[in-house]
């Protein structure tokens, strides 16, 4: 097994790059910055450049850019232009700068379990000098769900030695040690008295006489979120800075390392790049973990502008979380989402009874109105059961699952068996028209995963999700026991048959993208149709033809899968869902290829996803220009650009299937023929763990859990005794 000497390490940089995004995250906060040292990041967004750097906490962007400058005997220095080395780890970011005779060591990290971030500078000098350190930051205080919108009216003051800015129920607190010698607001001296109005930049000035061999430390803590957070964590910044900020950085390391140590370790000697990409993807997914307040746990969708819980995105991330063995986080995330299930019709929020939310953020801020989010969760509960063996959760959550079934039945067309969608966006717009207009980044025409393009009323991927949800509800009902309301076999088969028969597009050897309300096929080539292949809904030959058609160059590029064929008259390489390349679609194609037995195409898809992770320093962009392959209109890290890569690596490349309830494990690898060895250790199955060692001839399985584990390796199954191991001869 390959032992990475520092699993937290991502990369080391020797030159500033203002376009290179960096990220530090903790349990309730994040810092968004670019390579170089300053907390600033200009990012193309919706066709224009916006500044996204700052500290984020509890779904609130606390600050805009936060820059540090120094005056050394009157000569001004900045951080990016003086960078000598920057080390990026998952837990914290450190950099070394040279300001003439002065050496500056900067450390920046989000607190591991509190809504804030720490920035420390340790400065030393080669000769006696006078140093002035200038810290400039701008208050922002807007929910990240509302892109580019910020208040213009702030209250600013000194609250017991902490500078606090407040606006509309949100607050940011700033602590500095040692105490600054002066403050300015928008270039004018400020005596820390309370003030109110529009505020652009707050600047503090610190002074120190430096002598060789006597380093001086400056510390900054920025924290906040909801105004109530300041009351709950009062004194947080001062405690961190006056206590042991260096120890807090070490605690951030320990928190990250402890989580990584609990996840599976992977060794792929025949493809070290894929092995490295696994480690980067694992860390990227962990960077999205969030617990902004008690009772609200999950993963944010991405950074910089989706740093809240988007429950559709969460649904794509949780299978990977389960494969990484974090059953508790997956369980509590599902519980969070189910806890916001609608129990009434709420037009303003786009909610129907039984529907699960689209967005969650402290405050609370939540919104419903999608056609697919709710459909993911029965299968997620089934996955949690398979990985953890926690059958008690099925009974506890059954009222929620029945609500999902009732919601789906209310939307199902009685004549076709297809699930209807598309009216939610209009309902929200009509309900909110009388009270104002809020723009959430783009106009959602439809309510599917491809929500900025019109795919009403029966998009193929929504119908596949419908079948998956019905199947999962049947299986879960059997585990729950008693008299449970579950879909009938006829109900499930009717939904599956509708996908098999109504979407066939013989002339193209593919599936139509949607069925209009008049029953007409909407014949557009999108990767979404491949979800029917992966779910096993198509006849074998139809499935193979569909995969082969999707892999032609009008859809598949060197970067990955376009969201729409470039042969379509509506193709636009920069259109969000009508031409851009999306990593999630790339992995859909890889999974579908594995499903039809084309392991080479599946592996090539995983390699495409891996190359982006390696190229982008452990990030994975939301989407790319469909012709040029460069990021466009894109988060620099999106959860469902990362998590499906991990899931397909476990389920298709390794061919793993688990059933912790009956202690069963299947291992059917689809490795390239040239591979000679692979290993996977610390794979969680219920209360135990499995280590796998593979060669083309045999598979060795070591089991550390209670009771016997039954293993299917493609030949006769064999039970393993507790804390035992066995070797299986593999079929040629």
N, C-alpha and C positions, 0 to 999 in steps of 0.2 A: 504494500500500500504506500503510495507516495505521501510523504509527510511534508506539507508546506511549512517552512520554518516560521512564517508569519501569515496566517490565514486572513488577518485584517488588512494586509497590505494590498493596495490597488495599483499604484504607479508612483514614479518619481519624476518630477519635472525640473528642468534647469532654465526655463525661460517663461516669462509671463505670456499668457494667451487669453486675451479678454473674451474670446468666443468659446473658450473651453469651460463648460459648467462643472462646478464641484458642489458637493453636498455633504453636510453633516447632519445626522438626525438622532434624536433621542426619543423617549417614550411619548413626549407631548410637544416637542419643538423641533425645528429644523433651521439650518442656516444655508441660504442659497448664495453662491458666490462664483467667481471665475478664477482661473488659474493666475496666480500672481500675488495674492495676499489681501487685497481689499475685498470687502463684502459688497460686490457690485457685479451685475451680469446684464448686459444688454442682449435682448433676445427678440428675434423676429416673431411677431405675433399678429395674426389676422392681416397680413400684408404690410405691417409697419413695425418699426423697432420700438420696443418698450423696455424699460429698466425693471428687472425682476429681483435684483439682489436685495438681501435683507434677512431679518430674523422672523420666523413664522412660529406661531404657537396656537394650539387649540383651534385650528382652522382659520386663524386670523393672521394676516400679514401685519406684523407689529411695526416694522420699519421698512423704509426704502433703503437706498444705498447707505453703507456705513464705512467711511473712509478714515484712514489714519495717515498723518503726515508728521514729519519731524523737521525741526530747525536745529541744525548743529552749528553753533557759533554763527548764526544768522543765515546759513545756507539751507535751502529747503530741499527735502527729500520726500519721495513717496514710496509706497511699498511695491507696486508692480514693476516700476522701472529699475528697482535695485535688487530684484530677486536673484539669489545665487542657487538656491535649491528649495524645492517644495515636495514634501512627502505626503501622499494622500493615503490615508487608511480609512477603513469603514468607521472607526471610532472617533478619529480626530484628524485634523489637518495641521501640519507644522511646516514652517518655512524659515529660511535664513536669508537675511538681507544685509547689504553693506551700505551704510550711510557715511561715506568718507572714512574717518577713523573708527566709527561706531559700528558694532555688530548687533543686529536685531534678530532675536529668535522669537517668532510668533507661534502661538498655539491657539487653535480655534476648535470648539466642539460644542455640540448641543448637550445639555445636561441629560444624564441617562434616564431620569425618572421625574423630572420637573419641567414646567413649561418655560424654559429659558436656555440661554447660551452664554458661554464664557469665552472671553478673549484675553490672553495673557501675552505680554511682551517682556522679555528679559533682554536688557541692553547692557553692553560692555563697551569699553573703549580702549584704544591703543595709547591715548594721551588725554590729559584733562580737557574737558570740553563742557560747555553749557548746552543742555538739551531742552528744547520745548517740544512737547508732544501734543498734537492737535487731533482730536476725535470729533468727526462730523457725522451726524445721522439725521434722517428725516422721519418724522412720525408718519405712519400710514393708516393703520387701524381700520381695515376693511376686510370682510370675509373674502376668502379666495374664490368662493363660488361666483362672485361678481367681478368679472375681469376688468382691470384697469380703472375701476371706480374707487375713489377715496373721499373721505370727508374734507371739507374746507374749513371747518370750525373745530378748534381744539381747546381744551383746558390744560394749561401747563403750569406746574408748580413743584415745590419742594415738599415732600411728605416724609418728615423724619429723617432727612439726609438722603433720601432717594428721589431722583427727578422722575416725575410721572406725567405722562400725557394721556388724556382721556377724550373719548368721543363716542357718542351713541352706544353706550354700554360696553365699550371695549377700552382697554388700557395697556400702555407699555410703560415699564419701569426700567430705569437705568441707574446702576450703581457703579462708582468709579473709586479705585483705591490705588495710590493715595488721592486725597481730595484735590480736585482741580483748583488752580489759583484764580481762574476766571471762567465765565460762561458768556456765550453770545447766542442770540436768536436772530436769524436772518441778517447777520452782520452787525447787529446792534448789541451793546453790552446788556447783560441780564443779571439782575441781583437775586435771582431765585424767588422773587415774589410772584404770587399767582397772576396769571394773565390768560386772556381768552381771545381767540381769533384765528385767522389763517396763519399757519406756521410752515415754513419751508424747511429750514435747516437749524438744528441745535448743535452748537459747537462748545467743547470744553478744552481748556488749555492746562497742561500739567508741566511742571518744571523740575529739573534735576541737574545737579552738578556731578558729572561723571568723572571718576578717576580709574586708572587701569587696575584690573584685578578685583574690582568691587562691583559686581553686577547689580543693577537696579531693576526691580520688577514693577510693572504697571498692570493692573487688572481691571477688566470691564465685565459687567454682567448685565445682559438685557433679557427681560422676562415679562410675562403678562399673558394677555388673551382677553377673556371676559373680565369685566370689572370685578366680579365676585372672586376671581382668581387671586387678585391682589390681596383681598382680605384673607383668603384661605392660606396664602403663602407669604404673608407679610414678613418682610425682613429677609427674604430668600437670597437676594443678590448680595447683601452685606454679609450674611452668614457664609456664603460660598467663598467670597473674596477674603474675608478676615480669617476664615478657618483654614482650609487647605485646598486651594484651587488646583494645585498640582495633583493632589490626591483624587479630586473629582475627575481629572483627565484619566488617571489610572483606573478609576471606577468605571468610566465609560469603556475603557479597554476591556475590563473584566466582564462587564455586561455583555458586550458583543462576543467576546471569546467563549463565554459560558454557553451562549446560544449556538454558536457554530460547533462547539464540541458535542452538542446534543444531536446534531444533524448528521446524515450519512456522509461518509468520506468516499471519494470516487478515485479510482486509478484506471487510466486508459493509456497504457504505454505506447500504443500504436497511433494515438492521436492526442498528443499533449495539449494542443490548442483547444480541443473540445473539453478536455479535462479542466483546463484553466477557465474556459468560458462557464463551466458548471460552477466553479467557485465564485466567479464574478456575479453570475445570475443569482446564486444563493444569497450573496451579500446585498445585491440590489433589491431583492424581495424583502429582506429583513429591514432595509432602510425605509421601507414604506409602512412598517408597523407603527401603530398609533394607539394611544390610550389617553386622549385629551382630558378626560374627566371620568370619575367613577361611573361605571355602568355603560360606558361608550368605548368599546374596544374593537379594533379591526385593522384595516390597512387603507391608507390613503391611495387614491387612484394614481397620483403621480406628482411631479414637480416640473415647473413652478406653479402652474395655475390650477391644478386639480388636487390640491393637498387637503382634501376632505374625503369622507367615505362615500364613494359612488358604489352602490350595492351591486350593480351589474358588473363593474370592474372587480369588486371583491369576489364575486362568484367565479371569475376566471382565475383569480389568484389562489383561492382556498385549496383546490386540488394539489397544487404545488406545496402549499404549507403543510398539508397532510403527508405528502411523500417525504418532506423534510422532517417529519416526526413531531411537529408541534401541534399535537392533537388538542391541547388545552386552548391554544390561541384560536384555532379553527372553531372549536366548540363555542367559545365566548363571543366570537365574531358573529356566528350564526344566531346566537341568542340575542345579540344587540339588534340585528336586522329584524328578527321576528318580533322583538319588543315594540317596534314601530309599525307593525301591521295595521292597516286601516280597518276600522270596524264600521265605517259609514261612508256615504258618498260625500266627498268634499271637493266641489268644482275648482276652488281656488288653488288647491294643491294637486289637482288631477287625480284624486284618489277614488277608488271603488272599494267596496267591502271585500276584505280578504287580500287586497293588494299589498305588496311589500314596497318599501320606499326606494326611490332612485338615488337620492342624496341625503346624507346625514352629516351634521356638523353641530358642535356645541352651540347652545343658545336658547332653545334648539332651532336649527335651521333644517328643514326637511321638505322634500318635494317628491311627489309620486309621478304618475303619468307616463310610464313606459309599458311597452307591450311584452317585453321579454324578461325583465328583471325577476319578476315573481316566479317565472317558470324554472329558473335555475335551482331553486332552493330544495325541492324534494330530492333531486339527485345529489345535492350537496349533503343533505342529511344521510342519504344512503351511503355516500362515500365515507362520511365520518363514522358511521356504524361499521363499515368494512375495515377501516384502519384501526379504530379504537376498541371495537367490540362493545361499546356502550349502548346496549339495547334499551336501557332505562330512559334514555333521552327520547327515543321514538314515542313512547307513551306520554312523556311530559310535553312534547311538542306537537302531539297529534291534533289538538284544537287548531293550531296554526296551519298544519298541513291540510286539514279539512277546509279551512278558509281558502287556501290556495286552490283546492279542487273546485270549490263553489265559484270562485272568481273565474277560473278557466272555463267552467261549464257555461257561465253566463255570457262568455264571449264566443262560444263555439257556434258556428253556423249550423242549424239543425239539418239543412239539406246536403251540405258538403262535408261536414265533420272538420272543417278548417277553422282555425282560431282567427277571429277578426282583430284588426288593429288599425290605428291611424287617426282616430278622432280625438285622442287625448291632448295633442298639442293645441288644436283649435279650442277645446274646452277651457284650457288654462288661459289662453289668450283672451277669450271672451270674458271669462270670470274676472280677470285682472284689469281689463281695459278701463273700467270705471274708477280704479284707484291709482292708476299710474302705470308707468312702463319701466320694466327692469330688463336689461339686455344681458343674457347669460352667455356671451361670447359669440354665438351664432344663432341663426333662426332655425329651430328644429322643425323641419317639415313633417317628419315622421317620428316614430317612437321605438324604432329598432336600434340595434347596435350601429347601423349605418344611418344615424338619425338626421343628417343634414341633406339627405336625398329622399325623394318620394318613392317609397316601395309599398304603398298601401294597395290592397288591404290584407294580402296573405303572403308575406315574405317567406321564402323557403326556410330560412334558418329559424324563424319563429315557429313554424310548423314542426321542425325537427325537435326543437326544445319542448314543444307541447307533447310529442310522443315520449320523449325522455322523462318528462315530469309524470306522465300517466304511468309509465312502466315503474318508475321509482315508487310511486304511491301504492301500487299493487304490492310490490315487494315489502315495503315498510308496513303496510297493513297486516301482512302475515306475521311480522315480528311483533307488532303491537298487541296482537291477540284480541279476543273479545269481538263484539259486533262493531266493526268499523266501517265507515262509509268509504269505499274504495272504488276506483273505476272498474267497470265490468270488462271482461275479455273482449266483448264486442266493441266497446267504446275505444279500447286501446287499438285494436286491429283496424277499426275504421279510420282512425287518425293516421296510422302507419300506411294503410292502403292508399289514402288520399295523396300522401307524398310520393308513393311509388308510381301512381297512375296519372295524376293530374299535372305533374311538372315535367314529364318527359319531353325532350326537345330532340326528336330523332335526327333532324337535318344537321344538328350541331354535335350530336353524340354527347349531350349534356343535359342540364336541368334548367328550366326557366327560373328567373330570379323571383318572380311573384305571380300571383293570380289576382287579376283585377276583380272588382265586385260584380262585374257582369260575366265573370267566368273566363274571360280572355286571358291567355298567357301573356305575361310581360317578359319578352325574350331579350334579356340583357345578360351578358356574360360576367359573372362575379364569382369570387372564390367562396362566397357564402354557401353555394350549393354543395360544396364538399363536406359540409357538416352532415348531410344525409348519408354520405359514404362512411364516415367515421362512426356514425350511430348504427350502421349495419342495416339501413332501411331499403337498400337497393339490391336487385338481382346482381349476381357476381359480374356478369359481362357488362351490364349497365354501369356498375361501379368502376370497373377497369377503364371503360371508355371515357367516363367522366374525369377520372384522374388524368388520363393521357391528354384529354382536351385542355384541361386546366394548365398543364405544364408546357403548353405552346407559348412562344415568345410574346404574343399579344397580351397575355396575362403575367407570365413569369419573366422577371428581369434579373439581372445580376444581383441587385439589392434584395429582391423578393417579389411577392405577389402584389400586383396592382389590385385596387378595389373595383376596377372596371376595365374591360378589354380596351386596348387602344384602337380597335377597329370599330368601336361603338361611336355613332355620331356625337354623343354627348360627352365623350372622353375629354378630360382636361387634366394634365399631369399635376396641377396644383389644386385641384378640387378635392376637398376633404375626403369625400367618399365616392368620387366619380373619376378616379384615376391615380390618386396617390398610392404609394406602396406602404402597406401596413405590416409590421412584423407578425402580428397575430394571424393575419391571413397567410403569411409565409409558413407558419407552423401548422395552420389548418391543412395546407397542401401536403406538408411532410407527414402529418398524421394519417391523412387519407391515403397517401401512397403506401405507408406501412400496412394500412388496413386491407389493401388489395394485394399485398405480397410484393410490392415493388420496393424492396428494402434500399436499393441504391438511391432511388429518388427521395425516399424518406430521409436517408442519411445526408444527402446533399442539401435538403431543406434545413436540417439541424445545423449543418455547417454554415449555411447562410446566416442563420440567427446567431451563431457563435461568433462569426466574423464581426458583426456589429458590436457585440459586447466587448470584444478585444479592441476594436478600433476606437470605441468611444469611452475607454477607460472605465469599464464596469457599469456604464449607463446603457440604456436602450431607448432610442427616440420613439416617440409616438407614431410618426409617419415620415415619409420621404417623398420628394418630387418624383412623379412616376416616370419621367424621362431621364433626369440627371442623377437620381439616387441620393441627392443631398437633403438633409432635414429641412422641412418647410412647415410652418404653421403647426409647431410641434412642441410638446413637452420634451425636455431632454431625458426624462426617465418616466416611463409609464408601466404600471404593474402588469397590464396584459400584453406588453411587449416582452416581458421577462418570464412570467410564470408559465405560460403554455410551453415554452421551450423546456423548462424543467420537467413538466408533467409528461411530455412526449418522450423525453430522454428516459424517464423511469418506465413508462407504460409501453412504449413501442420499441425503443432501442434495446432496453434491457428486457422487455416483454414481461413486466412484473404485474401480478394481480394478487391482492391480499383479501382475506376474509378472516378477520381477527375473532369473529364470533365463533367460528368453527375451527380456528387455528389452521388455516390453509394458506399456502403460498404457491403461486405458479411462477415459473421462471422460463420464459421462451425467448431467449435473446435473438435479435435480428442484426447482429454485428456484421460489418463488412467481411468478406471472405479472407482478406489479407490479414485480419487481426489474429494475433496469437495469444493474447491474454487480456483480462480485465478483472477488476475487483471492486466490490462495493461493501462497505462495512457500516455497522450501526444503523441498519434499516429497522425502524420501529414497526412492530406488528403487535397490536394490543399492548400488553404489559411486558413484552419481551423484545429482543433485538436479534437481527439476523446479519451474518457476514457471508458474503458470496465471493467465491474465487472461481473464475471461468477460464478454461482453455477450449479449443475446438473439440477436444475429445471428452472432457469431463467437467462437471460442476461440483464444487465442494460447498456445502451449506453447514454453517455453524449456528446453533440456536441457543439463546441464553434465557428464554422465557419459561414460564411455568407450563407443565404438561407437554404432551407431544405436539409437534408441528408436522402436518402432512404437506409434502412437497410434490408438485407436479413439474417435472423437468422435461416433459415430452416423451417419457417412457413410463414404465410402471411406477405408480406413486409409492412413496415410502414414508413411514412415520419416523420422526426423530425424537429421541428421548430428551427430557429436560436437560439443558446445558450439555447437549450432545452435538455431534456432527456426523455427516455422512457424505459420501462421494457418489455421484451419479454418472454413469456412462451416457454420453449424449448420442442421439441418433445421428448418423452421418448426413 
